């Protein structure tokens, strides 16, 4: 009978079989455990992800609203400037009318 490291060929085959079964089981546990871990992490982080999406959407809407308000403010500023110029012209006209009356 042939021996290798003091073991017969049938004993060596049995040892390799046991080692391969253990490594296969360990691989399955790691692979399956990783999938379960990812699913658990995803299920925990899912509400946060949805809230972040809603927050981003609300921030975009808020920025759009600010842009519209800025545009409206600029239009209002132009109107106020125009009214201010009109008031200045009216003031000058009234002043010139009073100056004419005083000179007559």
Secondary structure, 3 states (H helix, E strand, C coil): CCEECCEEHHHHHHHHHHHHHHHHHHHHHHHHHHHHHHHHHHHHHHHHHHHHHHHHHHHHHHHHHHHHHHHHHHHHHHHHHHHHHHHHHHHHHHHHHHHHHHHC
